[in-house]
Amino acid sequence: MVYLGKPSKGCQVCRTRRIKCDETKPTCNQCLKARRQCPGYKDDFDLVFRNVTKATERRVQRANKKGKQKLSAAGSDGSSSGSGTSRPYPSPGESSSSSPPSSSSSVSVSSSSCVDGEQHEFSLTSTARKTVRSPFELAVIPAIQIPTETQASCHFVSNFVLIPRQGTTRGFMDYLIPLMKTETISSAPHLQFAFNACALASLGNRVKSDGVDFAASAHGEYAKALRATQAALMDPVRCTSDSVLATVLLLGMFENITAKKLGEFAWGSHIEGAIQLVKARGKKQLQTQTGLQLFIAVRTQQIIHALTSGSPLVMGVDWWLDNAVNDSYAAHCQRLNLQTSELRAEVTHIMTHGTGAAGTSSSPPSRPRSPSVSYEERTAKILSIMRRSQELDRAMVDWMASLPPHWRYRTLCWQNYVANTDYAHAEVFPGRVDVYTDVWIASMWNMGRVTRLILASITVRCAAWACSPVDYRTTPEYAHSARVCAEVISDVLASVPYHLGWHYRTKKRTRRQGLGRGKRNWENTDDEDDDDGEDGLDDEEQLSGFGCGKDEQGTKGLAGYFLTWPLACVMGQDYLTEDQRTWVRGRLRYIGEELGIRYANILAQLQVRIPSMLIRRDGLMAQPYPNAQDFQRLLSSARKSPPVMSGYSLNPIQERERMQMEFMELKKKELLAKATGAAGKEGRYDKTGTNKSERIGNNGANSEERREEEEKVMVVARKWLTV
């Protein structure tokens, strides 16, 4: 296939006028200034896959016309020097005796056409016939059609499968490449179905096509994968294979790609199933490279699941890290992540149940519950947890300071301008813009930063427990945590443009237009990079690359996948400003709509505040505050206290209760009178029209009917009192 150049994403009017389109949606600003009607933009599918049949036909017609002109010119020259016949070229079936054909001579091919009612004949040599073809011949040649499944597979591998290049970093889902080569559709249909489901869903979320229903195809493959996986899990031999574990991880990714409602989100169920599979596979799975990669992938998902839900770990920290280290720096970070998840589960269990440390998920469900502890013992445990969280935070800071140079990030520039203060659609928040040597390294940095945010929330929760009833926001622990969280939030926001490919677009923009124009401060903080490339934009070397395609071609889906959870954790912090919260919510929506990670749209709708909501929940569920525990005793003693003012025989509480009783007696009398009157009116006459009261009064001795009337009145009165 011939490379046709990078397609323009501008509107048709700007392309026709040959001017730069700013690609503003829904209407281009260039058309708005020129007071023209903007026709809109092409969808991504039409930009990537273009139909060039018409253009090819036009080129062939022009070449055919030029060939006719050359042949006619050659015929006129031959007729002037020859015998003067009107046909310089022999007709079909005619041969020349003076010049017999040979293998080296050109073979003539004749053709005829009818123009204006006259028959014109011409012939082309074999060389010309190879070059010039008629539109009819082009139509006979079948066009190259790439199946949708192949396009989706290439798109998924080029967006989510990250492969290390230099051995100094880790990849992501790089175990899929050897598994897809060794496993076939007959030996592991569940793996192929799950891969197809993720590929079709990812491509369908990023492109639009009228002829292909990507969502229906993806869910069909997903259903096949579930059935095939269930059949494989029933087999005692296949259930612990690498393909089954990889399939479960792919099913979890499918939930992230296609999630629409939080209640229907099943990612956690798939991750819990993958954890149980890893537990059943044992340590023997670490003997192969693919098994080690799968184990590390499940460990990473386990960390996110435990930190998000506050649930205890399965099998403990050491089990997840012993003999399962592919990168020592990443393993140390994940050890701190696992310890933080255990600490969070423990503090939640203590504040909720008032007992000791939370047990692991592997503990038997019949484990007897520990007896309740006193307030002093519980406070001592809470203070111990607070000290442990502070130690883990210092350990995370030491880990960040001990990283080698290729793990370091650098500040590319400072951004101090947002057009029209539209933070929801701005690519960069005012402040630093950091770049990293690898998208996986950037994700590990953000994992460490989110861990520090969780540790800070644990510290503040413990301080709120210990200082009650004093406001926890007056404690030094809260002041320190607020300062740390503000710095961590700034670091996370500075990493977002790198994940979303802003530096690649900036590199191309600066090459075309130069630097700045006064709106951006492009001051590089690294002096040694000032002479390399253009403002240091060309000197970074990626330590890993994607399975196919070029790394700089657009924003990758994996970067948005890595960024979704850190942004969700940052958006819920109490220490965020409203502008920052608006910008983070806008970036989550961008990831959900443009990069196809639909789970980000769900996270953008969450309205949580951490740690204030957790502190409120702790106070409501566990009643840790001493004043709340003594509330009933204080209320009962207040009822028995003497009056506080002269001239009163009751204290204020007793006086209020007396007034309430008087009011209730008054209402009861009014309701009884009202009920009696209504009953008398309703039951005054019987079916025959006789006045009951007169009939009862005339008889005088019929007391049974009188009692029945009184009972009816009392029933009506009780109903009124109930209302």
C-alpha positions in Angstrom: 0.0 0.0 0.0 1.2 3.5 -0.8 1.6 6.0 2.1 -0.7 8.8 1.4 0.5 11.1 4.2 -1.1 12.0 7.5 -4.8 12.9 7.1 -5.9 16.3 8.2 -8.5 16.4 11.0 -9.7 19.9 10.0 -13.1 20.8 8.7 -13.7 20.7 4.9 -13.9 24.5 4.6 -10.5 25.0 6.1 -9.0 22.2 3.9 -10.5 23.8 0.8 -9.2 27.3 1.8 -5.9 25.7 2.7 -5.7 27.3 6.1 -4.9 25.9 9.5 -8.1 24.7 11.3 -8.1 24.9 15.1 -10.4 21.9 15.2 -12.7 23.5 17.8 -15.9 21.6 18.3 -18.7 21.8 17.4 -17.8 24.8 15.1 -14.4 25.8 13.8 -13.3 29.3 14.9 -11.9 30.0 11.5 -15.3 29.5 10.0 -16.8 31.5 12.8 -14.6 34.5 12.0 -15.2 34.2 8.3 -19.0 33.9 9.0 -19.1 30.7 7.1 -21.1 27.6 8.0 -18.8 25.0 9.3 -19.6 21.5 7.9 -18.1 19.7 10.8 -15.3 17.1 11.0 -14.7 13.6 9.7 -14.9 10.7 12.1 -11.8 8.9 13.1 -12.8 5.8 11.1 -12.9 7.7 7.8 -9.6 9.4 8.6 -7.8 6.1 9.2 -9.5 4.0 6.4 -10.0 6.0 3.2 -11.5 4.8 -0.1 -9.1 5.8 -2.9 -10.8 3.9 -5.7 -12.2 7.1 -7.3 -8.9 8.9 -7.2 -7.1 5.8 -8.7 -9.7 5.8 -11.5 -9.1 9.4 -12.3 -5.3 8.9 -12.4 -5.7 6.0 -14.8 -8.0 8.0 -17.1 -5.5 10.8 -17.2 -2.7 8.4 -18.0 -4.8 6.7 -20.7 -5.5 10.1 -22.2 -1.8 10.9 -22.3 -1.1 7.6 -23.9 -3.6 8.2 -26.7 -2.0 11.6 -27.4 1.5 10.1 -27.6 0.3 7.4 -29.9 -1.5 9.8 -32.2 1.6 11.9 -32.4 3.7 8.9 -33.3 1.2 7.8 -36.0 1.3 11.2 -37.6 5.1 11.1 -37.8 5.0 7.6 -39.4 2.4 8.5 -42.0 4.5 11.4 -43.3 7.5 9.3 -43.9 5.7 6.0 -45.0 3.5 4.9 -47.8 0.8 7.5 -46.9 -1.8 4.9 -45.9 -4.5 6.1 -43.6 -3.8 3.2 -41.1 -0.3 3.4 -39.6 -0.9 0.4 -37.4 -2.2 -3.0 -38.5 -5.6 -4.1 -37.5 -6.2 -7.2 -35.4 -5.3 -10.3 -37.3 -3.1 -8.4 -39.8 0.6 -9.1 -39.9 3.5 -7.5 -41.7 5.7 -9.8 -43.9 8.6 -7.4 -43.9 9.0 -7.4 -40.1 8.0 -10.7 -38.6 7.5 -10.7 -34.9 10.2 -11.9 -32.6 10.7 -12.4 -29.0 12.6 -9.2 -28.6 10.2 -7.0 -30.5 7.2 -5.3 -28.9 3.9 -7.1 -29.3 1.1 -4.9 -30.5 -2.3 -5.0 -28.8 -5.1 -3.4 -30.7 -8.1 -1.7 -29.3 -11.0 0.2 -30.9 -13.4 2.9 -29.8 -16.4 4.7 -31.3 -16.4 8.4 -31.0 -19.1 10.6 -32.8 -20.3 7.6 -34.8 -16.9 6.9 -36.3 -14.8 3.9 -35.5 -11.2 4.7 -34.4 -8.7 1.9 -33.8 -5.4 2.1 -31.9 -3.0 -0.3 -30.4 -0.6 -0.2 -27.4 2.6 -2.0 -26.8 3.0 -4.5 -24.0 5.0 -2.1 -21.9 2.3 0.5 -22.2 -0.4 -2.0 -21.4 1.3 -2.9 -18.1 1.4 0.8 -17.2 -2.0 2.0 -18.5 -5.1 0.0 -17.5 -8.7 0.9 -18.2 -11.2 1.5 -15.4 -12.9 -1.8 -16.4 -9.7 -3.7 -15.8 -9.3 -2.0 -12.4 -12.8 -2.9 -11.4 -12.1 -6.6 -12.1 -9.1 -6.6 -9.7 -10.6 -7.2 -6.2 -10.0 -4.5 -3.6 -8.0 -5.3 -0.5 -10.4 -5.8 2.4 -9.0 -6.0 5.9 -11.4 -8.0 8.3 -12.8 -6.0 11.2 -11.3 -8.6 13.7 -7.8 -8.0 12.3 -8.2 -4.2 12.5 -9.4 -4.5 16.1 -6.6 -6.9 17.1 -4.0 -4.5 15.7 -5.6 -1.6 17.4 -5.7 -3.3 20.8 -2.1 -4.5 20.6 -0.9 -1.0 19.6 -2.8 0.6 22.5 -2.6 -1.8 25.4 0.3 -4.3 25.0 3.4 -2.7 26.3 6.7 -4.5 25.7 10.0 -3.6 27.4 12.8 -2.6 25.0 15.9 -2.4 27.1 15.2 -4.8 30.0 15.3 -1.9 32.6 11.5 -1.8 33.0 8.4 -3.9 32.9 5.7 -4.2 30.3 2.0 -4.5 30.5 0.1 -7.5 29.2 3.2 -8.6 27.3 2.3 -12.2 28.3 -0.4 -12.1 25.6 2.1 -12.2 22.7 3.6 -15.7 23.5 0.3 -17.0 24.7 -1.5 -16.0 21.5 1.3 -17.7 19.5 1.3 -21.0 21.3 -2.4 -21.3 22.1 -4.9 -22.1 19.3 -8.6 -21.6 19.0 -9.1 -25.3 19.6 -6.8 -25.6 22.7 -7.8 -22.3 24.3 -11.0 -20.8 22.8 -11.7 -18.8 26.0 -8.5 -16.8 25.5 -9.3 -16.0 21.8 -12.8 -15.0 22.6 -11.8 -12.7 25.5 -9.1 -11.1 23.4 -11.6 -10.5 20.6 -14.1 -9.0 23.0 -11.5 -6.5 24.4 -10.2 -5.6 20.9 -13.7 -5.0 19.4 -14.9 -3.0 22.4 -11.7 -0.8 22.4 -12.0 -0.1 18.7 -15.7 0.5 18.9 -15.3 3.1 21.6 -12.8 5.1 19.6 -14.1 5.0 16.1 -17.6 5.2 14.5 -18.8 3.1 11.7 -22.3 2.7 10.2 -21.6 -0.8 8.8 -20.2 -2.5 11.9 -21.9 -2.8 15.3 -18.8 -3.1 17.5 -20.7 -3.2 20.8 -22.9 -6.2 19.7 -19.9 -8.0 18.4 -17.9 -7.4 21.5 -20.6 -8.5 23.9 -21.1 -11.6 21.7 -17.5 -12.5 22.1 -17.6 -11.7 25.8 -20.5 -14.2 26.3 -18.6 -16.9 24.4 -15.5 -16.2 26.6 -17.6 -16.6 29.7 -19.0 -19.9 28.6 -15.6 -21.2 27.5 -13.9 -20.0 30.7 -16.6 -21.7 32.8 -16.0 -25.0 30.9 -12.2 -24.6 31.4 -12.6 -24.0 35.1 -14.6 -27.2 35.5 -11.6 -29.1 34.1 -9.1 -29.9 36.9 -6.2 -29.8 34.5 -7.0 -26.7 32.5 -8.2 -24.6 35.3 -4.7 -23.7 36.5 -3.3 -23.0 33.0 -1.8 -19.7 32.0 -4.5 -19.2 29.3 -7.3 -19.3 31.9 -5.7 -16.8 34.2 -4.9 -14.5 31.2 -8.6 -14.8 30.1 -9.8 -13.7 33.5 -7.6 -10.7 33.4 -8.9 -9.8 29.9 -12.5 -10.1 31.2 -11.7 -7.6 33.9 -10.2 -5.2 31.4 -13.4 -5.7 29.2 -15.4 -4.4 32.2 -13.2 -1.3 32.5 -13.6 -0.6 28.7 -17.4 -1.1 28.5 -18.6 -0.1 32.0 -21.8 2.1 31.9 -23.2 1.9 35.4 -21.5 1.5 38.7 -24.0 -1.2 39.9 -23.3 -3.3 36.8 -19.5 -3.1 37.2 -18.0 -6.6 37.6 -14.3 -5.8 37.5 -13.9 -6.6 41.2 -15.5 -10.1 40.7 -13.0 -11.0 38.0 -10.1 -9.8 40.0 -11.2 -11.8 43.0 -11.5 -14.8 40.7 -7.9 -14.2 39.4 -6.6 -14.0 43.0 -8.1 -17.4 43.8 -6.6 -18.9 40.6 -3.2 -17.5 41.6 -3.6 -19.0 45.0 -4.5 -22.4 43.5 -1.6 -22.4 41.1 0.9 -22.0 43.9 4.6 -21.0 43.7 5.3 -23.3 40.8 3.8 -20.8 38.4 6.8 -18.6 39.0 9.1 -21.0 37.2 8.2 -19.7 33.8 8.5 -16.2 32.4 4.8 -16.1 31.4 3.7 -17.4 34.8 5.8 -14.7 36.5 4.3 -12.0 34.4 0.8 -13.2 35.1 1.5 -13.4 38.8 2.8 -9.8 38.8 -0.2 -8.6 36.8 -2.6 -10.1 39.3 -0.6 -8.7 42.2 -1.0 -5.2 40.7 -4.7 -5.6 40.3 -4.9 -7.0 43.9 -3.3 -3.8 45.2 -5.8 -1.5 43.4 -8.7 -3.7 44.6 -7.5 -3.8 48.2 -6.7 0.0 48.4 -10.1 0.9 46.8 -12.4 -1.4 48.8 -10.5 -1.5 52.1 -10.6 -5.3 52.2 -7.7 -7.4 53.7 -5.2 -9.1 51.5 -5.2 -12.7 50.6 -2.1 -14.7 51.7 -0.3 -11.7 53.2 2.5 -9.4 51.9 5.4 -11.8 51.9 3.5 -14.4 49.9 3.0 -11.9 47.1 6.6 -10.8 46.9 8.8 -13.8 47.7 10.6 -15.0 44.6 8.3 -12.9 42.4 10.5 -9.9 41.7 11.0 -8.7 38.1 12.0 -5.2 38.9 13.5 -4.4 42.3 12.4 -0.8 42.4 8.8 -1.7 41.4 8.7 -4.6 43.9 9.7 -2.3 46.8 7.0 0.2 45.8 4.4 -2.6 45.6 5.5 -3.9 49.1 4.7 -0.5 50.5 1.4 -0.6 48.6 0.5 -3.9 50.1 1.4 -2.8 53.6 -0.8 0.2 53.1 -3.7 -1.9 52.0 -3.3 -4.1 55.1 -3.1 -1.0 57.3 -6.3 0.5 55.8 -8.2 -2.7 56.3 -7.1 -2.9 59.9 -8.1 0.7 60.8 -11.5 0.2 59.1 -12.1 -3.0 61.0 -11.1 -1.5 64.4 -13.2 1.7 63.9 -16.2 -0.3 62.7 -16.2 -3.3 65.0 -13.9 -2.2 67.8 -11.9 -5.3 67.7 -8.3 -6.3 66.8 -6.7 -6.5 63.4 -8.8 -7.6 60.5 -8.3 -11.1 59.4 -7.3 -12.1 55.9 -9.8 -13.3 53.3 -8.3 -16.7 53.6 -9.4 -17.0 57.3 -12.3 -19.4 57.9 -15.7 -17.8 58.1 -16.4 -19.5 61.4 -13.6 -17.7 63.2 -15.0 -16.5 66.5 -15.2 -12.8 66.8 -12.9 -11.2 69.4 -14.6 -9.6 72.4 -15.2 -5.8 72.4 -12.4 -3.8 73.9 -12.6 -0.7 76.1 -12.3 2.8 74.8 -8.8 3.2 76.1 -7.5 0.0 74.5 -9.1 1.0 71.2 -7.6 4.5 71.3 -4.1 2.9 72.0 -4.5 0.8 68.9 -5.6 3.7 66.8 -2.6 5.7 67.9 -0.3 2.8 67.0 -1.9 2.6 63.6 -1.3 6.4 63.1 2.4 6.0 63.9 2.7 3.1 61.5 1.0 5.1 58.7 3.5 7.9 59.3 6.4 5.4 59.1 5.1 4.0 55.8 4.8 7.5 54.4 8.4 8.2 55.3 9.4 4.9 53.7 7.6 5.9 50.5 9.4 9.2 50.4 12.7 7.4 50.8 11.8 5.1 48.0 11.2 8.0 45.7 14.5 9.6 46.7 16.5 6.4 46.0 15.3 5.8 42.4 17.9 5.6 39.6 18.2 8.3 36.9 16.1 6.4 34.3 13.2 6.4 36.8 13.3 10.1 37.3 10.9 12.6 35.8 11.8 16.1 34.6 9.8 19.3 34.3 9.3 20.1 30.6 7.7 23.5 31.0 5.4 25.6 33.1 1.9 26.3 31.9 0.2 29.4 33.3 -2.7 30.1 30.9 -6.1 28.4 30.3 -8.1 29.7 27.4 -11.4 31.3 28.7 -10.7 29.7 32.1 -12.3 26.5 30.6 -10.8 24.0 33.0 -13.1 21.3 32.0 -11.6 21.1 28.5 -8.1 22.3 29.1 -5.3 19.9 28.3 -2.9 21.3 31.0 -3.7 22.7 34.4 -1.7 25.8 35.3 1.6 24.7 36.8 4.3 22.2 36.0 4.3 19.7 33.1 6.5 16.7 33.8 7.7 14.0 31.4 8.9 10.5 32.1 11.0 8.0 30.3 8.2 5.4 30.2 4.5 5.3 30.7 4.8 2.3 33.0 7.3 4.2 35.2 4.9 7.2 35.3 2.2 4.8 36.5 4.4 3.5 39.3 5.1 7.1 40.4 1.4 7.7 40.6 0.8 4.5 42.5 3.2 5.7 45.1 1.6 9.1 45.2 -1.9 7.6 45.7 -0.5 5.5 48.5 0.7 8.6 50.2 -2.8 10.1 49.9 -4.3 7.0 51.5 -1.7 7.1 54.3 -2.5 10.7 55.0 -6.3 9.9 55.2 -5.5 7.1 57.7 -3.4 9.5 59.8 -6.2 12.1 59.9 -8.9 9.5 60.7 -6.8 8.3 63.7 -6.1 11.9 64.8 -9.9 12.7 64.7 -10.5 9.6 66.9 -7.9 10.6 69.4 -8.7 14.3 69.7 -12.5 14.0 70.0 -14.5 16.1 70.7 -12.0 18.7 69.6 -12.1 19.5 65.9 -9.5 17.4 64.1 -8.7 20.2 61.7 -6.9 22.0 64.6 -4.4 19.1 65.1 -0.8 19.2 63.7 -1.4 15.8 62.0 -4.1 17.4 59.9 -1.9 20.4 59.0 1.0 18.1 57.9 -1.3 15.8 56.0 -2.9 18.8 54.2 0.5 20.1 53.1 1.6 16.7 51.9 -1.6 16.0 50.0 -1.4 19.4 48.3 2.1 18.6 47.0 1.1 15.1 45.9 -1.9 16.4 44.1 0.2 18.9 42.2 2.6 16.0 41.2 -0.2 13.9 39.9 -1.7 16.7 37.9 1.7 17.5 36.4 1.9 13.9 35.1 -1.5 14.0 33.3 -0.3 15.8 30.1 2.4 13.2 29.6 0.0 10.3 29.9 -2.4 11.9 27.4 0.3 12.7 24.8 0.4 16.5 25.2 4.2 16.6 24.8 4.0 14.8 21.4 1.5 17.3 20.1 3.5 20.2 21.6 6.7 18.9 19.9 5.0 19.1 16.5 3.4 22.5 17.2 6.7 24.0 18.3 8.4 22.8 15.1 5.8 24.5 13.0 5.1 27.7 14.9 8.0 28.3 17.2 7.8 28.8 20.9 5.1 30.4 22.9 3.7 33.7 21.4 3.5 35.0 24.9 0.9 32.6 26.3 3.2 29.9 27.7 6.3 30.0 29.8 8.6 27.4 28.1 11.4 27.6 30.6 13.1 24.3 31.0 14.3 23.6 34.5 17.2 21.3 33.3 20.1 23.4 32.1 21.9 20.5 30.5 18.9 19.9 28.2 18.7 23.4 26.7 21.1 22.6 23.8 19.5 19.2 22.9 16.7 19.3 20.4 14.0 21.8 20.7 13.6 22.8 24.3 14.5 19.2 25.4 11.5 17.7 23.6 13.5 15.2 21.5 15.9 13.8 24.0 13.7 11.4 25.9 14.1 7.8 25.1 11.2 5.5 25.8 12.3 2.3 27.7 9.3 0.4 26.4 7.1 0.4 23.3 3.8 -1.0 22.2 3.3 -4.3 20.3 2.7 -2.6 17.0 2.5 0.8 15.5 4.5 3.9 16.5 4.5 5.2 20.0 3.9 8.8 18.9 0.8 8.1 16.8 -1.9 9.6 18.9 -2.8 9.0 22.5 -2.6 5.5 23.7 -5.4 3.8 25.5 -3.1 2.2 28.1 -2.0 5.7 29.3 -5.6 6.6 30.0 -6.1 3.1 31.6 -3.1 3.8 34.0 -4.3 7.3 34.8 -8.0 6.6 35.6 -7.6 5.3 39.2 -5.1 8.0 40.3 -7.3 10.7 39.0 -10.3 9.2 40.7 -8.5 9.1 44.0 -7.3 12.7 43.6 -10.7 14.0 42.7 -12.2 12.9 46.0 -9.7 14.6 48.2 -10.8 17.4 50.6 -7.6 19.4 49.8 -8.5 19.9 46.1 -9.5 23.3 44.9 -12.7 23.6 42.8 -10.7 24.5 39.7 -8.6 21.4 40.1 -11.6 19.3 40.7 -13.3 20.6 37.5 -10.1 19.9 35.5 -9.7 16.4 36.9 -13.3 15.6 36.1 -12.8 16.9 32.6 -9.8 14.7 32.1 -11.7 11.7 33.3 -14.4 12.4 30.8 -11.8 12.8 28.1 -10.4 9.4 28.9 -13.8 7.9 28.9 -15.0 9.4 25.6 -11.8 9.8 23.5 -9.7 6.9 24.7 -12.5 4.5 25.1 -12.1 3.7 28.9 -15.8 4.0 29.8 -15.1 3.3 33.5 -13.6 6.8 33.7 -17.1 8.3 32.9 -18.5 6.5 36.0 -15.7 7.8 38.2 -16.2 11.3 37.0 -19.7 11.3 38.4 -18.7 10.3 42.0 -19.3 12.9 44.7 -17.0 11.8 47.6 -14.8 13.7 50.0 -11.9 12.0 51.7 -11.1 11.9 54.6 -14.1 14.0 55.9 -16.7 11.4 54.9 -14.7 8.5 56.4 -14.4 10.4 59.6 -18.1 11.0 59.7 -18.8 7.3 58.9 -16.4 6.3 61.8 -18.4 8.4 64.2 -21.8 7.1 63.1 -20.9 3.4 62.8 -18.5 2.8 65.7 -19.4 5.6 68.1 -15.7 6.1 69.1 -16.3 9.4 70.9 -16.7 9.3 74.7 -19.5 12.0 74.7 -21.5 9.8 72.3 -21.2 6.8 74.6 -22.4 8.7 77.7 -25.3 10.4 75.9 -28.0 8.2 77.5 -26.5 8.5 81.0 -26.3 12.3 80.7 -29.9 12.5 79.5 -31.3 10.3 82.3 -29.4 12.3 84.9 -30.8 15.6 83.4 -34.3 14.4 84.0 -33.7 13.9 87.7 -31.9 17.3 88.3 -33.7 20.0 90.4 -35.2 23.1 88.9 -32.7 25.8 87.9 -35.0 28.8 88.3 -37.0 30.0 91.3 -40.8 29.8 91.0 -40.7 26.5 89.1 -41.2 23.1 90.6 -39.7 21.2 87.7 -36.5 21.4 85.7 -36.6 22.5 82.0 -36.7 18.9 80.7 -39.5 18.0 83.1 -41.4 21.2 82.3 -41.2 20.4 78.6 -42.5 16.9 79.1 -45.4 18.3 81.2 -46.3 20.7 78.5 -46.3 18.0 75.9 -48.6 15.8 78.0 -51.1 18.7 78.4 -51.0 19.3 74.7 -51.7 15.6 74.0 -54.6 15.5 76.5 -56.1 18.5 74.9 -55.8 17.0 71.4 -57.3 13.8 72.6 -60.4 15.6 73.9 -60.8 17.5 70.7 -60.5 14.3 68.6 -63.0 12.4 70.8 -65.6 15.2 70.5 -65.1 15.3 66.8 -65.3 11.5 66.5 -68.5 11.5 68.6 -70.2 14.1 66.5 -69.3 12.4 63.2 -70.5 9.0 64.5 -73.8 10.5 65.6 -74.3 12.1 62.2 -73.3 9.0 60.3 -75.3 6.5 62.3 -78.4 8.6 63.0 -80.9 6.7 60.7 -81.1 3.1 59.9 -82.0 1.5 56.6 -85.8 1.9 57.1 -85.4 5.6 57.7 -86.2 5.5 61.4 -84.4 7.8 63.8 -82.2 5.5 65.9 -81.9 7.9 68.8 -85.6 8.3 69.0 -86.1 4.6 68.7 -83.5 3.9 71.4 -84.9 6.7 73.7 -88.5 5.5 73.3 -87.7 2.0 74.2 -85.6 3.1 77.2 -84.9 -0.4 78.2 -82.8 -1.4 75.1 -79.4 -0.8 76.6 -77.7 -3.4 74.2 -78.1 -1.1 71.2 -76.8 1.9 73.3 -73.6 -0.1 74.1 -73.1 -0.9 70.4 -73.4 2.7 69.5 -70.8 3.7 72.2 -68.4 1.0 70.9 -68.7 2.4 67.4 -67.9 5.8 68.7 -64.8 4.5 70.5 -63.6 2.7 67.4 -63.9 5.9 65.4 -62.1 7.8 68.2 -59.2 5.4 68.2 -58.8 5.8 64.5 -58.6 9.5 64.9 -56.1 9.2 67.7 -53.9 6.8 65.6 -53.9 9.4 62.7 
